[in-house]
Amino acid sequence: MLDSLRAVFSEDFLLRDAFRTALLGLVAPLAGSYLLLRRSIFLAVALPQISAAGLAAGMLVSARFYSGDAHALANPFSLAGVFLATFGTLALFPWLHRRLKISSETLHAAGFALAGAAASLFLAHLPHAGHAFAHFLRGEIVSVDDGLFHLALGLLLPSGLLLFLLRHRFWQSGSDPNFSTAAGLPRGRWETALSVLVGLVLGTAVFLAGPLTCLGLMIFPALAAHRLAPSMGWLLPLSALLGLLASLAGFVLAYHWDLPTGAVIIAANGLLLLPALFRRR
């Protein structure tokens, strides 16, 4: 195990992947905590799947119209597809909820099913990319060139920082409709700002680690922190800390045992629920 730790911190490519894992483990639980508090957990399940369908669409566009590499999961068009799908869904679901007068959970389930079908149809036109996309869905770390990697970090870091620094205002605007009026800012703008930040975090996490790993990183640390935090003020800091530690542990264990990285990271985060079982509230 010590040899594995030394290898992770001595090899440049492993250190870069460890840094990516640590950052995702730190930031993704912040977005998950907001979704958990606002009872939007089904959105946390559906949105990564929809974002992955957007990535598949971007791969198809790259391969068909811009002579892109059909095997390359991480390219500018797949990143654009992720964010178009993510923000399009965040804008469309509330409108459909009001228009059709059906529950949000029903919309999220329908979106999840349609996204899976759409990704399959897109990949039917990219037969040689199916194997790479299957690894992506399982949470294998995606190879990303330096430019896209730095762009993704440039989106993830500020978004996570703002989610943390503005946590009190986001909570108050969500729970107290009078807060935004008293603060001189319409409540809708706070809700829009929160949706944008959550969308940036989620879309970047899907692009860098796949939908399954993104879901695990958002949900498990947030659930554990919700049970273990002594007060609401500790919820976001504790969820980020738990996600960071569990994700790094999962990365090192996956390397040590030569197992799929995403699966081990998700399992390590899932183990965070064990101490929560014995916590009385």
Secondary structure, DSSP 8 states (H G I E B T S, - for coil): -HHHHHHHHHSHHHHHHHHHHHHHHHHHHHHHHHHHHTT-HHHHHHHHHHHHHHHHHHHHHHHHHS---TT-SSSHHHHHHHHHHHHHHHHHHHHHHHHH---HHHHHHHHHHHHHHHHHHHHHT-GGGHHHHHHHHHT------HHHHHHHHHHHHHHHHHHHHTHHHHHHHHH-HHHHHHHTS-HHHHHHHHHHHHHHHHHHHHHHH-HHHHHHHHHHHHHHHHHH-SSGGGHHHHHHHHHHHHHHHHHHHHHHHT--HHHHHHHHHHTTHHHHHT---
